[in-house]
């Protein structure tokens, strides 16, 4: 059964993970968001009750 011979498949597996771990993380970490969240004030805005007629 050739599937049980780990010599070519193990090397391909390790080499592909080496490529993934060296190429993908810098690309992901270099990503910048287009709209950075702005800090909001801690003051709560004044609220008023709504006078809706419910009839």
Secondary structure, 3 states (H helix, E strand, C coil): CHHHCHHHHHHHHHHHHHHHHHHHHHHHHCCCCCCCCCCCCCCCCCCCCCCCCCC
